[in-house]
Amino acid sequence: MTDTVSDGIKRAGRVVGVPGSARGPFVFTCDHASNHVPGLSPSPSDSALLNQHWGWDIGAASVVESLCQYSDSVAVLTCVSRLVIDVNRAPDSETLVVTQCEDVTLDMNSAVDSAEIERRTATVFHPFHSMVESTMEASLKRHPVNLVSIHSFTPIWAGVQRAMEIGILFDRYEEDALRLQAALAAEGFLTELNAPYSGLTGELMYSAARHGDKYQRPYLELEIRQDLISSPEGVRIVSEKIARALSVFRPR
């Protein structure tokens, strides 16, 4: 990799809403909002991966934008694919920058070295998290906010259909997760706790935990099944229901 890779990454994230004036009770984040790979030259097999769940959380960004509108809240979304660098992993994680997706080699990362990982960390990872910090700080100057991270998951994994529609990941805030599970069930969603991934591993909700803990604010992560949010109408319906359910997770 050359310096032009990092030079080509112009923007790590974007803010939806105005943190200093939004009246809503949440800051939303979307750690895998984009499948863009600025400055890189993906091979055809890389491009196929980028257009799948490997590259981004399909539909999640649209849900976050809708939730901001419904709740008058703000959000920070990534502008770079997780296959460049995953902002939802600790800096020392072995999966911060991956070279394979299952048994498929990621050509654009095949020659990545420690220097290139440092460049991507400096140009994408740290700026994204700084953006979340500044958004949290501006919002908290106005009123208390809770942090909600939005992700999506595939309807089929390892050839098995997933019946669950929304997962709630948590580590410290189990009571909040239970209340939200009941509220989402009342909206008609089949909901599970710490599924399809667990928030207890210390790995898979790094971003939410990092910022929630820093500002001592409650945080949860939602995983939404992608087929439910694969169309604008699906995004609208799901977002409306989640926005109503989140009333039980407002700051107290």
ZIRA-V587306 format. One record per residue. N is the residue number from 1. PHI is phi in whole degrees, -180 to 180 (* if undefined). OMEGA is omega in degrees with one decimal (NA if undefined). NEAR is the number of other C-alpha atoms within 8 Angstrom. Layout:
# ZIRA-V587306
<<N;PHI;OMEGA;NEAR> <N;PHI;OMEGA;NEAR>>
This chain:
# ZIRA-V587306
<<1;*;-178.8;7> <2;-120;179.4;6> <3;-61;-177.7;6> <4;-65;177.0;7> <5;-63;-179.8;11> <6;-68;178.8;12> <7;-61;-177.5;8> <8;-77;179.1;9> <9;-89;-171.6;13> <10;-89;-173.8;7> <11;-146;-176.3;8> <12;-85;-176.4;13> <13;-158;177.5;12> <14;-143;179.9;9> <15;-104;173.6;10> <16;-105;-177.2;10> <17;89;-178.3;10> <18;-116;-172.9;8> <19;-56;-176.6;11> <20;-79;-175.2;8> <21;-128;179.3;7> <22;-62;-176.0;11> <23;-94;-172.3;6> <24;-72;-172.3;9> <25;-93;-173.5;13> <26;-130;158.4;12> <27;-115;177.2;15> <28;-97;170.6;14> <29;-128;174.7;14> <30;-135;-172.4;15> <31;-75;-176.7;13> <32;-129;-172.5;16> <33;-82;-170.1;15> <34;-135;172.3;13> <35;-112;177.7;13> <36;-76;178.1;7> <37;-133;-176.5;12> <38;-57;176.2;9> <39;84;179.0;10> <40;-104;179.2;8> <41;-122;-177.7;6> <42;-68;174.3;10> <43;-76;176.4;8> <44;-55;178.6;6> <45;-70;174.4;9> <46;-63;-178.5;11> <47;-61;177.3;9> <48;-62;177.9;8> <49;-67;-179.2;10> <50;-63;-179.5;13> <51;-85;177.2;10> <52;-107;-179.9;9> <53;-62;177.1;11> <54;-59;-173.2;11> <55;-86;-176.4;14> <56;-169;176.7;14> <57;-94;-173.1;14> <58;-60;177.0;11> <59;87;-173.9;11> <60;-65;-178.6;15> <61;-62;-180.0;12> <62;-64;177.4;8> <63;-64;180.0;14> <64;-61;179.6;13> <65;-62;178.0;10> <66;-67;179.6;11> <67;-63;175.9;14> <68;-61;179.3;14> <69;-68;-177.3;8> <70;-66;-174.4;9> <71;-110;-176.2;10> <72;53;-178.9;12> <73;-115;-177.4;17> <74;-122;-177.9;16> <75;-151;170.9;15> <76;-123;-177.8;15> <77;-122;175.2;14> <78;-70;174.5;14> <79;-117;-176.0;12> <80;-133;-178.3;18> <81;-63;174.1;17> <82;-63;178.4;14> <83;-77;168.6;11> <84;-80;173.4;10> <85;-164;-175.2;14> <86;-98;-178.2;14> <87;-74;176.7;13> <88;-100;174.2;10> <89;-132;175.7;13> <90;-65;-177.9;9> <91;-58;179.9;6> <92;-98;-179.0;5> <93;-70;176.5;7> <94;-68;-179.5;6> <95;-105;176.2;7> <96;-60;173.8;12> <97;-130;-175.7;12> <98;-97;177.0;11> <99;-110;177.7;9> <100;-141;171.4;8> <101;-117;-167.5;9> <102;55;-176.7;4> <103;-103;-179.3;5> <104;-104;178.5;6> <105;-73;177.0;8> <106;-91;-171.5;12> <107;-60;-175.7;10> <108;-70;176.6;10> <109;-113;-172.1;10> <110;-65;-178.8;8> <111;-110;-177.8;6> <112;-65;179.3;8> <113;-124;-175.9;7> <114;-63;178.7;6> <115;-65;179.3;6> <116;-69;176.3;11> <117;-63;177.2;10> <118;-62;178.7;8> <119;-65;179.6;9> <120;-67;176.5;12> <121;-63;-178.2;11> <122;-73;-173.4;9> <123;-99;-178.9;12> <124;-124;-172.9;14> <125;-62;-177.3;13> <126;-65;177.7;9> <127;-61;178.3;11> <128;-62;-177.8;12> <129;-69;174.2;10> <130;-65;178.1;8> <131;-66;176.4;11> <132;-64;-179.5;11> <133;-61;-178.7;9> <134;-67;177.4;8> <135;-69;176.7;13> <136;-61;-177.3;11> <137;-64;178.7;8> <138;-66;-180.0;10> <139;-69;-177.2;15> <140;-70;175.1;9> <141;-67;-178.2;8> <142;-91;-178.2;8> <143;-170;177.5;7> <144;-64;175.7;9> <145;-136;170.7;13> <146;-104;-175.7;14> <147;-106;178.6;14> <148;-129;177.3;13> <149;-100;-175.9;13> <150;-111;177.3;15> <151;-133;174.1;13> <152;-138;-179.3;13> <153;-136;-174.7;11> <154;-76;179.0;9> <155;-71;179.1;10> <156;-129;176.3;8> <157;-135;-179.3;8> <158;54;177.2;4> <159;80;-177.5;5> <160;-111;177.2;6> <161;-71;177.7;7> <162;-93;179.9;8> <163;-78;-178.5;6> <164;-58;-178.3;9> <165;-105;177.9;11> <166;-139;173.3;12> <167;-109;177.0;14> <168;-116;178.5;15> <169;-94;179.0;16> <170;-152;167.2;15> <171;-128;-176.3;7> <172;-86;-166.7;4> <173;-108;-177.2;10> <174;-66;-178.8;8> <175;-63;176.6;6> <176;-64;179.3;9> <177;-64;178.9;13> <178;-65;178.1;9> <179;-64;-179.3;10> <180;-69;176.6;12> <181;-59;179.0;12> <182;-65;-179.4;8> <183;-68;177.9;11> <184;-69;176.2;14> <185;-63;177.9;10> <186;-65;176.4;7> <187;-86;175.6;9> <188;99;-178.6;6> <189;-89;169.0;9> <190;-83;-168.3;10> <191;-122;176.6;12> <192;-130;179.1;10> <193;-96;-179.6;11> <194;47;176.7;12> <195;-150;2.1;10> <196;-76;176.0;7> <197;-130;-177.1;7> <198;-107;173.7;10> <199;-82;-176.6;12> <200;-87;-176.9;8> <201;-77;-174.6;6> <202;78;-175.0;7> <203;-115;-164.0;10> <204;-94;169.9;10> <205;-134;-179.5;12> <206;-55;-172.8;11> <207;-64;-179.5;11> <208;-63;-179.2;14> <209;-65;-179.4;9> <210;-57;-174.2;8> <211;-83;175.2;10> <212;-63;180.0;13> <213;-66;-178.4;9> <214;-58;-176.6;7> <215;-103;177.8;7> <216;52;178.4;6> <217;-121;177.7;10> <218;-59;-179.6;9> <219;-145;174.5;13> <220;-142;176.5;13> <221;-126;178.3;13> <222;-107;173.6;13> <223;-113;-176.2;14> <224;-113;-179.9;14> <225;-67;-167.3;13> <226;-65;-178.5;12> <227;-67;178.5;7> <228;-75;-174.4;11> <229;-126;-177.6;15> <230;-89;179.3;10> <231;-137;177.5;7> <232;-57;179.3;7> <233;-67;176.6;7> <234;-62;177.6;10> <235;-60;-178.7;15> <236;-62;-176.9;10> <237;-65;-178.0;8> <238;-65;-177.9;11> <239;-65;178.1;11> <240;-60;-178.1;10> <241;-68;179.0;10> <242;-65;179.5;11> <243;-59;177.7;11> <244;-67;-178.3;7> <245;-64;-177.2;11> <246;-67;176.9;10> <247;-59;179.6;7> <248;-81;-179.9;9> <249;-112;176.2;9> <250;-68;177.6;10> <251;-57;180.0;7> <252;-114;NA;2>>
